[in-house]
Amino acid sequence: MKLSERLFDELERAIRNGVLRAGEHLPSIREACRTRQLSVTTVSRASLQLESRDLIESQPQSGYFVRALHVEPSSDPIAVSQPPDTSTDVDTSRLLLTTINSIRTGSAVPLGSPYPDPTLLPWQRVHQQISAFARRLRDARAVLDDQPPGHPELIRLSTPTLPQLGVAEYLKNDGFKHHLRRVRQTLAQQARIMISMARRFFPEHSRLSRPEGGCVLWVELAPHVGTMALYREALERGWSIGADRMFSTSNTYGHFMRLNYSYPWSPEIEAAVIELGRIAAAMTVRSAR
């Protein structure tokens, strides 16, 4: 058995047996190499194998931490809806524009954003590839010189642009799979934080979705708590949320809301989630009277 496999087996047993507990900070690779008299390659391979099994997770500039093996929900998850087969005319343009404009201007904590955090995208690496192609081609005519004769407009349409060439090169040779793995880990970690905060500060009987991907968490409040009222209160305080009427053709889901967890956790986001929970709790009490 290879040294990396032995180290993996040892750490896996320690995690599964509770010797290493969820949230515990593991020694750095350099420290593990020094204390165990192992090479960097050996420790790195064992760490990557543990990470691939979802036993540990890496956090930027912090190192590796033990992940929770099982997360028991505090309440039943939100059931999957069954929409009708017929189409319905819906006009939510004003609601959507208000939300998106507040996010674009940076005037709102973007819990209601329908998009993932743009900083998760590998813009820098793609721009580097585009610049490399630009240096090689020097000018756009160099591309056309290699094309067969034909209609100029068709040639222009069939000729890849520099951004297309840069993206293609990045996807092929510049670590896109590794980037996706890091993004998945980041989103999974931030989803756990958002779920934990929602369970702690939202009304006791709120129900939460169980995200297995994407970047949003659904929250179901008490049936008589309208999230449109919560949406308006949030905007007044400089936050955005996804309210029921953005996603439904009826009032069936008037007590549902959607929270985007893709943005880096910050004091502003934490304060917004805590206050949203308090407002929702007050609305729950009022609706029960």
Protein Blocks (a to p, Z undefined) as FASTA:
>chain_A
ZZklmmmmmmmmmmmnomacghiacddfklmmmmnopafklmmmmmmmmmmnopaccdeh
kbpadddfbdcdfbdcdddddddfbdcdddfklmmmmmmmmmmnopaccklbcbdcfklp
ckklmmmmmmmmmmmnopaklmmmmpccddfklmmmmpccfklmmmmmmmmmnopmmmmm
mmmmmmmmmmmmmmmmmmmmmcfklccdddfedjbdcddddfklcfklmmmmmmmnopac
ddfklmpcbfklmmgccddfkbccdfklmmmmmmmmmmmmmmmmmmmZZ
